[in-house]
């Protein structure tokens, strides 16, 4: 089924997704110390468990209101996202954070490809230009050199899964199902992360500040972020969502400069400018063939 969106709803969806990328971007400098003390798989498992519990307490019947088909799709989306988290984590242990950030950002290129292959979604020239600009911006923001090895390969696989999640969420989400799908996805993501954390034993945060960081990641960058993303993607194309989401490293750089003590560089400014230009082009370009006819396979 294809639906058109009013300009107001479309703008709200973009703002919601921008707020998601801002919260994600804020986490890089906030949890740097925490991840020195808590293994990443353990951190992810606890984070998504707290997020799932919070959303369930807010809406305990939301999953029950989903159709059987929507529940099956929610499980698939959660499995895909959870696997992506673990692959990205494994890859990060074999490569630098900057290279990981760039390779993960390749979902912006993969998203329109998967949308075209899986759902025959038409991606126009303006959208491809925006994808190219965003990719160039990610390279300037992240790369100091790139050698492709095991870590990069694992991270590229994670990027492919993130792209599939974006495409699937865009096709399967509906505004009325956003809360139920979010609860179900986060619960499944938590289960996947526990599968990666339990074999080595689980380390929990040991101090108040560490728990504060954990709760911020769980409630704001976890529960709220996935709920906002699920609702927003019911109102925009997968390609446009992927371009907007490349604002995450721009926000990360801004927070790092403002609060993390990092210096502003020419590369940051140039890379950020390209990503912003990509988002601007994606938002203001012609909508026919894209958000005027967003394909949603919901029933």
Rosetta blueprint (number, residue, H / E / L):
1 X L
2 X E
3 X E
4 X L
5 X L
6 X L
7 X H
8 X H
9 X H
10 X H
11 X H
12 X H
13 X H
14 X H
15 X H
16 X H
17 X H
18 X H
19 X H
20 X H
21 X H
22 X H
23 X H
24 X H
25 X H
26 X H
27 X H
28 X H
29 X H
30 X H
31 X L
32 X L
33 X L
34 X H
35 X H
36 X H
37 X H
38 X L
39 X L
40 X H
41 X H
42 X H
43 X H
44 X H
45 X H
46 X H
47 X H
48 X H
49 X H
50 X H
51 X H
52 X H
53 X H
54 X H
55 X H
56 X H
57 X H
58 X H
59 X L
60 X L
61 X L
62 X L
63 X L
64 X L
65 X L
66 X L
67 X L
68 X H
69 X H
70 X H
71 X H
72 X H
73 X H
74 X H
75 X H
76 X H
77 X H
78 X H
79 X H
80 X H
81 X H
82 X H
83 X H
84 X H
85 X H
86 X H
87 X H
88 X H
89 X H
90 X H
91 X H
92 X H
93 X L
94 X L
95 X L
96 X L
97 X H
98 X H
99 X H
100 X H
101 X H
102 X H
103 X H
104 X H
105 X L
106 X L
107 X H
108 X H
109 X H
110 X H
111 X H
112 X H
113 X H
114 X H
115 X H
116 X H
117 X H
118 X H
119 X H
120 X L
121 X L
122 X L
123 X L
124 X L
125 X H
126 X H
127 X H
128 X H
129 X H
130 X H
131 X H
132 X H
133 X H
134 X H
135 X H
136 X H
137 X H
138 X H
139 X H
140 X H
141 X H
142 X H
143 X L
144 X L
145 X L
146 X L
147 X L
148 X L
149 X L
150 X H
151 X H
152 X H
153 X H
154 X H
155 X H
156 X H
157 X H
158 X H
159 X H
160 X H
161 X H
162 X H
163 X H
164 X H
165 X H
166 X H
167 X H
168 X H
169 X H
170 X H
171 X H
172 X H
173 X L
174 X L
175 X H
176 X H
177 X H
178 X H
179 X H
180 X H
181 X H
182 X H
183 X H
184 X H
185 X H
186 X H
187 X H
188 X H
189 X H
190 X H
191 X H
192 X H
193 X H
194 X H
195 X H
196 X H
197 X H
198 X H
199 X H
200 X H
201 X L
202 X L
203 X L
204 X L
205 X L
206 X L
207 X L
208 X H
209 X H
210 X H
211 X H
212 X H
213 X H
214 X H
215 X H
216 X H
217 X H
218 X H
219 X H
220 X H
221 X H
222 X H
223 X H
224 X H
225 X H
226 X H
227 X H
228 X H
229 X H
230 X H
231 X H
232 X H
233 X H
234 X L
235 X L
236 X L
237 X L
238 X H
239 X H
240 X H
241 X H
242 X H
243 X H
244 X H
245 X H
246 X L
247 X L
248 X H
249 X H
250 X H
251 X H
252 X H
253 X H
254 X H
255 X H
256 X H
257 X H
258 X H
259 X H
260 X L
261 X L
262 X L
263 X L
264 X L
265 X L
266 X H
267 X H
268 X H
269 X H
270 X H
271 X H
272 X H
273 X H
274 X H
275 X H
276 X H
277 X H
278 X H
279 X H
280 X H
281 X H
282 X H
283 X H
284 X H
285 X L
286 X L
287 X L
288 X L
289 X L
290 X L
291 X H
292 X H
293 X H
294 X E
295 X E
296 X L
297 X L
298 X L
299 X L
